[in-house]
Amino acid sequence: MKVDIISRENIKPSSPTPQHLQTFNLSVLHQLIPSPYAPIILYYPNQDTTNFDVHEQQDQLKISLSQTLTHFYPLAGTIKDDLSIDCDDVGAYYAIARVNTSLIEFLKHLDLDLINRFLPCDPTFSRSSLGNYVTNVQVNVFECGGFAIGLCISHIILDGTAVANFLKCWAALHDTIHSQMLNSKKCKKSKEVIYPNLTTPFNPATNTHLRNSSMAMWGSLIKIGKCNTRRFVFHSSSIAILKAEASKTGIQHPTRVELVSAFLWKCVMAAYTQKRGFENPSLMTHAVNLRKRSAPTLSENTIGNLVWLASSECKTMNNMKLHDLVDQVRGSITEINGEFVGKLQGDDEGVIQVMEESLKGMIDCGRNENVDFIGFTSWCKMGFYDVDFGWGKPIWVCSNVANGGSVFTDFVVMMDTRCGDGIEAWVNMDEQEMSILQHNPELLTLASLDPSPM
């Protein structure tokens, strides 16, 4: 498969950013995440080969992106430093690529090693360089007229929820333009456009102290090695089996994310133990969306990197049942409650103290060579499969792949399946440990390994 870039340009906001908004100050929460970008790719088949004009769609995508950047004005800027973004209206980097195969053929014979070619930049886990674009887009056009939209937005400003909001706004504005052009042909009601709230309830960062602490934490927790990415797909029937097992002991209404996180935690630790020959204690972390956990709750269209890490340590996996681990996952997430979020919104000195105390346990565990680690983040229920540019909903949505790269390992990204009731778990591990995990018979009984999205 060849992916050839045929054009590159900057898409600037449709209206200039006002002078008083030309520096966007990042909150202390933006300093927590180690990865430079939040990569995502959405795949759209050509469902109307007779009336689908690729060039017309490209023009409309640029116009609607320009309008979207006016509302998400920091995304049209450049990274100034760890404390702020320069809203200089340089625009989003925007590339168009031609793919020499059909989308359906690619998805039928999926090769994970090819996926990153659809992204506009290297999404590896290293710090973003100062002066880089905040937003990077690559629109990949397949021979059949299908699209794959690859997006890398700086993770220092957007979390998964905010990325979904950006895409929904872009899609709704594009659909409005498309509907207006079709108005003379047929009546079509355009989607409601939900605009972002860029006012953060958290104090702006005044120094990089927390950034240094969070980097020390991640550096102690996540090892750097030759990484392999595998995709384990849990369909609704498998999740029902996990739910029945966990519910036998009184766990009330366990969620898909709790169940799959707990099950994978157990399987990953078994792989570590098998490779090493003996068992270590393990630490699990889970990224938690703070919007629904603040008091009062924040709107889902509040833009920012509004996440914190829940954590739980397990001394031994020996004789641990699924319900025990589900209980630990749930308990750690529950601790990120309205009281905790309220402390994060306090005065500068108090906030730093709360954050330092929260990170200390994870740093101490990470510095102990006899403690294993696995980190989880969930992009489920964020509505990525609802991002409709007017061509219908995406046939597949995925993240990036770290195969063969020397990057952070021991990390799991969970995403919805297309039908919405399953989970795709993108597991990043050291290649030796992954070779053990992907042959775990208990795991393969409940999860499909790298199946076709079709």
C-alpha positions in Angstrom: 0.0 0.0 0.0 1.3 3.5 -0.9 0.2 6.7 0.8 1.5 9.6 -1.3 1.1 13.2 0.0 -0.1 15.3 -2.9 -0.6 18.6 -1.1 0.4 20.4 2.1 -0.9 23.7 3.4 -2.0 25.7 6.5 -5.7 26.1 7.1 -6.1 29.4 9.0 -9.1 30.4 11.1 -11.9 32.0 9.1 -11.7 35.0 11.5 -8.6 36.3 13.2 -8.2 35.7 16.9 -8.7 38.9 18.9 -5.6 40.5 20.3 -6.6 39.9 24.0 -6.9 36.1 23.3 -3.6 35.6 21.6 -2.0 33.8 24.5 -3.8 30.8 25.9 -2.6 29.9 29.4 -2.6 26.2 30.2 -3.9 25.0 33.5 -1.9 22.8 35.9 -3.8 19.7 34.6 -2.3 20.1 31.1 1.1 19.2 32.6 0.1 15.6 33.6 0.1 13.8 30.2 3.4 12.6 28.8 2.4 12.0 25.2 2.7 14.9 22.7 -0.4 14.1 20.6 -3.9 12.6 20.9 -3.9 10.6 17.6 -7.1 9.3 16.0 -8.2 8.1 12.6 -11.8 7.9 11.3 -12.6 5.9 8.2 -15.5 6.8 5.9 -16.5 4.6 2.9 -17.8 6.1 -0.2 -21.5 5.3 0.0 -22.6 7.3 -3.1 -20.3 6.6 -6.0 -22.5 8.4 -8.5 -22.9 11.8 -6.8 -19.8 11.9 -4.6 -17.3 14.6 -5.8 -14.0 14.1 -4.0 -12.6 17.5 -5.0 -15.8 19.3 -3.8 -15.6 17.4 -0.5 -12.0 18.5 -0.1 -12.9 22.1 -0.6 -15.7 21.9 1.9 -13.5 20.2 4.5 -11.1 23.0 4.3 -13.8 25.7 4.6 -15.4 24.0 7.6 -12.1 23.4 9.3 -11.3 27.1 8.9 -14.6 27.9 10.6 -14.1 25.4 13.3 -10.6 26.8 14.2 -12.2 30.2 14.8 -14.2 28.7 17.7 -11.3 26.5 18.8 -8.8 29.3 18.3 -5.9 27.8 20.4 -5.9 24.9 18.0 -4.8 27.2 15.2 -1.7 28.3 17.2 1.7 27.0 18.0 3.2 25.6 21.2 4.9 28.4 23.0 6.1 26.6 26.1 4.9 24.2 28.8 2.7 27.0 30.2 1.0 28.5 27.2 0.0 28.4 23.5 0.7 31.2 21.1 -2.7 31.8 19.3 -0.9 33.3 16.3 -3.4 32.0 13.7 -0.7 30.1 11.9 -3.4 27.6 11.3 -3.6 23.8 11.2 -1.1 21.7 9.2 -3.3 20.1 6.6 -2.1 17.4 4.1 -4.0 15.4 1.5 -2.8 12.0 0.6 -3.7 9.5 -2.2 -4.0 5.8 -1.2 -3.5 3.2 -4.0 -6.1 0.8 -2.7 -9.8 0.7 -1.8 -10.8 1.4 1.8 -12.8 -1.8 2.1 -9.9 -4.0 0.8 -7.6 -2.3 3.4 -10.0 -3.0 6.2 -10.7 -6.6 5.1 -7.0 -7.4 5.2 -6.0 -5.1 8.0 -2.3 -4.6 8.7 -1.7 -2.6 11.8 1.8 -1.7 10.7 0.3 0.5 7.9 -2.1 2.5 10.1 0.3 5.3 11.1 0.8 6.2 7.5 -2.7 7.9 7.7 -1.5 10.2 10.4 -0.1 13.7 9.7 2.9 13.4 12.0 4.8 10.9 14.2 2.6 10.4 17.4 5.3 8.7 19.4 5.5 9.4 23.1 8.0 12.2 23.4 7.5 15.8 24.3 6.2 18.2 21.7 8.8 20.6 20.3 8.2 24.3 21.0 6.9 26.1 17.9 5.1 23.0 16.6 1.6 23.1 15.2 -1.1 22.4 17.8 -3.3 20.8 15.2 -2.2 18.4 12.4 -4.6 16.8 9.9 -4.1 14.4 7.0 -7.0 13.5 4.7 -6.4 10.2 3.0 -8.4 9.6 -0.2 -8.7 5.9 -1.3 -9.2 4.8 -4.9 -12.8 4.0 -4.2 -13.5 7.6 -3.0 -13.5 6.7 0.6 -11.7 8.8 3.2 -9.6 8.3 6.3 -9.1 11.5 8.3 -6.0 11.3 10.5 -5.7 13.8 13.3 -2.9 14.6 15.7 -3.8 17.4 18.2 -1.4 18.4 21.0 -2.3 16.5 24.1 -1.2 19.4 26.3 -4.5 21.1 25.5 -7.0 18.4 24.5 -8.0 15.1 26.1 -10.1 12.5 24.4 -13.4 14.2 25.2 -12.2 17.5 23.8 -10.9 15.8 20.6 -14.4 14.3 20.1 -16.0 17.7 20.6 -13.6 19.3 18.0 -14.4 16.6 15.5 -18.2 16.9 16.1 -18.1 20.6 15.6 -16.0 20.3 12.5 -18.4 17.6 11.1 -21.5 19.7 11.9 -20.1 22.8 10.2 -19.1 20.8 7.2 -22.5 19.2 7.0 -24.1 22.7 7.2 -22.0 23.8 4.2 -22.8 20.6 2.3 -26.5 21.0 3.1 -26.5 24.6 1.8 -25.0 23.5 -1.5 -27.6 20.8 -1.8 -30.5 23.0 -0.9 -31.6 23.5 -4.4 -31.6 19.7 -5.0 -33.2 18.4 -1.8 -34.2 19.6 1.6 -31.8 18.5 4.3 -31.8 19.6 7.9 -28.2 20.4 9.0 -26.9 19.2 12.4 -26.8 21.4 15.5 -23.4 22.8 16.0 -22.2 22.6 19.6 -19.4 25.2 20.3 -16.6 24.7 22.8 -16.3 26.3 26.3 -12.7 27.4 26.5 -13.0 28.8 30.0 -11.3 26.3 32.3 -12.3 26.1 36.0 -8.8 25.2 36.9 -6.1 27.8 37.7 -3.4 28.5 35.0 0.0 27.0 35.6 2.6 29.5 36.8 5.6 27.2 36.7 6.6 23.8 35.5 7.0 22.2 38.9 4.1 19.8 38.4 5.3 19.0 34.9 8.6 18.0 36.3 6.9 15.8 38.9 4.6 14.2 36.4 7.5 13.4 34.0 9.4 11.9 37.0 6.3 9.8 37.7 5.9 8.6 34.1 9.6 8.0 33.8 9.5 5.8 36.8 6.4 3.9 35.8 6.6 3.3 32.1 9.7 1.6 30.7 11.1 2.4 27.3 11.6 -0.6 25.1 10.8 -2.2 21.7 7.1 -2.0 21.7 4.4 -4.0 20.1 0.8 -3.0 19.7 -2.0 -5.6 19.5 -5.7 -5.0 19.3 -7.9 -7.2 21.4 -11.6 -6.9 20.6 -14.2 -7.8 23.2 -17.6 -8.2 21.7 -20.8 -7.8 23.8 -21.1 -11.5 24.3 -17.7 -11.7 26.0 -18.4 -8.7 28.1 -21.6 -10.4 29.2 -19.6 -13.4 30.4 -17.2 -11.1 32.4 -20.2 -9.3 33.8 -21.9 -12.5 35.0 -18.7 -13.7 36.6 -18.1 -10.4 38.4 -21.7 -10.0 39.5 -21.8 -13.4 41.2 -20.1 -11.8 44.3 -22.3 -8.8 44.5 -20.5 -6.3 42.2 -23.4 -4.0 41.2 -23.7 -3.1 37.5 -20.0 -3.3 36.5 -19.2 -1.2 33.4 -17.6 -2.5 30.2 -14.5 -0.4 31.0 -14.2 -1.7 34.6 -14.6 -5.3 33.4 -12.1 -5.2 30.5 -9.6 -3.2 32.6 -9.7 -5.7 35.4 -9.5 -8.7 33.1 -6.6 -7.3 31.1 -4.8 -6.2 34.2 -4.8 -9.9 35.3 -3.7 -11.1 31.9 -0.9 -8.6 31.5 0.5 -9.4 35.0 0.4 -13.1 34.1 2.6 -12.4 31.1 5.1 -10.4 33.2 5.2 -13.3 35.7 5.6 -16.0 33.0 8.5 -14.1 31.4 10.3 -13.4 34.7 9.5 -16.7 36.5 8.2 -15.1 39.6 5.4 -12.6 40.6 5.8 -8.9 41.5 3.2 -6.6 43.0 1.5 -4.4 40.4 0.3 -0.9 40.0 -2.7 0.0 37.8 -3.5 3.6 36.7 -6.6 4.8 35.0 -7.2 8.2 33.4 -10.4 9.7 34.7 -12.5 12.4 33.1 -13.0 15.2 35.7 -16.0 16.8 33.9 -18.6 14.5 35.4 -16.8 14.3 38.7 -16.6 17.9 39.7 -19.4 19.5 41.8 -21.3 20.9 40.1 -20.4 18.9 37.0 -18.7 20.6 34.0 -20.2 20.7 30.6 -18.9 18.0 28.3 -17.9 20.7 25.8 -15.5 22.2 28.3 -12.2 22.2 26.4 -8.9 21.2 28.0 -7.0 18.2 29.3 -9.4 17.6 32.2 -8.2 14.3 33.4 -6.5 12.9 36.5 -5.1 9.5 37.3 -6.7 7.0 39.6 -4.4 4.2 40.8 -4.5 0.9 42.7 -1.8 -1.4 43.8 -2.2 -5.2 43.9 0.2 -7.1 46.1 -0.4 -10.4 44.5 -2.4 -11.8 41.6 -2.3 -15.3 43.1 -5.9 -16.4 43.8 -7.2 -13.0 42.7 -10.6 -13.3 41.1 -12.1 -11.0 38.5 -14.5 -9.4 41.0 -11.6 -8.5 43.3 -9.8 -6.6 40.5 -13.1 -5.0 39.3 -13.6 -3.8 42.9 -10.1 -2.3 42.9 -10.5 -0.6 39.6 -13.9 0.9 40.7 -12.6 1.9 44.1 -9.6 3.8 42.7 -11.8 5.7 40.2 -14.4 6.5 42.8 -11.8 8.3 44.9 -11.6 10.9 42.1 -14.8 12.6 43.4 -16.2 16.0 43.7 -14.2 16.7 46.9 -11.0 15.8 45.2 -11.8 17.9 42.1 -12.7 20.8 44.4 -9.2 20.6 45.9 -7.7 20.8 42.4 -9.6 24.1 41.9 -8.3 25.7 45.0 -5.4 28.2 45.5 -2.1 27.5 43.8 -0.2 26.3 46.9 -3.1 23.9 47.9 -3.5 22.5 44.4 0.2 21.7 44.1 0.2 20.0 47.5 -2.9 17.8 46.5 -1.3 16.9 43.2 2.1 16.1 44.7 0.4 13.9 47.3 -1.6 12.1 44.6 1.4 11.5 42.5 3.8 10.5 45.3 2.4 7.0 45.7 2.7 6.3 42.0 6.3 7.7 41.9 7.3 5.5 44.9 5.9 2.4 43.3 7.5 3.2 40.0 10.9 3.6 41.6 10.6 0.1 43.1 12.0 -2.3 40.5 9.9 -5.0 42.1 6.6 -3.4 41.2 5.1 -3.9 37.7 2.9 -1.3 36.0 0.0 -1.1 33.5 -1.8 2.1 32.6 -5.3 2.4 31.1 -7.2 5.2 29.3 -10.7 4.9 27.9 -12.1 6.8 24.9 -15.3 4.9 25.1 -18.7 6.7 25.1 -17.1 9.8 23.6 -19.2 9.6 20.4 -16.4 9.2 17.8 -18.8 7.0 15.8 -21.2 9.8 15.7 -18.9 12.1 13.8 -20.8 12.5 10.5 -19.5 14.9 7.9 -22.6 14.2 5.8 -21.2 11.0 4.3 -22.6 8.8 7.1 -20.9 7.6 10.2 -17.4 6.2 10.2 -17.0 2.5 9.5 -14.1 2.3 11.9 -12.2 4.5 14.4 -8.8 3.7 15.7 -5.7 5.1 17.4 -2.0 4.8 16.5 0.3 1.8 16.5 3.7 1.6 18.2 5.0 -1.6 16.5 8.8 -1.8 16.5 9.3 1.6 18.0 11.4 2.4 21.0 8.6 4.1 23.0 6.7 3.9 26.3 5.2 0.4 26.8 2.7 -1.0 29.3 -0.2 1.1 28.2 -3.8 0.3 27.1 -6.2 2.5 25.1 -9.8 1.4 25.1 -12.2 2.4 22.3 -15.8 1.5 21.4 -16.5 -1.0 18.7 -18.6 0.2 15.9 -21.8 -1.2 17.3 -21.1 0.6 20.6 -21.5 -2.3 23.0 -18.0 -3.9 22.7 -14.5 -2.6 23.4 -11.3 -2.5 21.3 -8.4 -2.6 23.6 -5.1 -1.4 22.0 -2.4 -2.9 24.2 1.2 -1.6 24.0 3.8 -3.9 25.6 7.4 -4.9 25.3 7.5 -7.4 22.3 8.7 -10.3 24.5 5.8 -9.8 27.0 3.4 -9.3 24.1 4.3 -12.6 22.5 3.2 -14.2 25.8 0.1 -12.2 26.2 -1.2 -12.8 22.7 -1.1 -16.6 23.3 -2.9 -16.4 26.6 -5.7 -19.0 26.2 -8.0 -17.3 28.7 -7.7 -14.0 26.9 -8.2 -15.5 23.5 -11.3 -17.3 24.7 -13.0 -13.9 25.3 -11.2 -11.5 22.9 -10.4 -11.6 19.2 -6.8 -10.7 18.2 -6.6 -8.1 15.5 -9.8 -9.0 13.6 -10.8 -7.2 10.5 -13.0 -4.1 11.4 -15.4 -5.4 8.7 
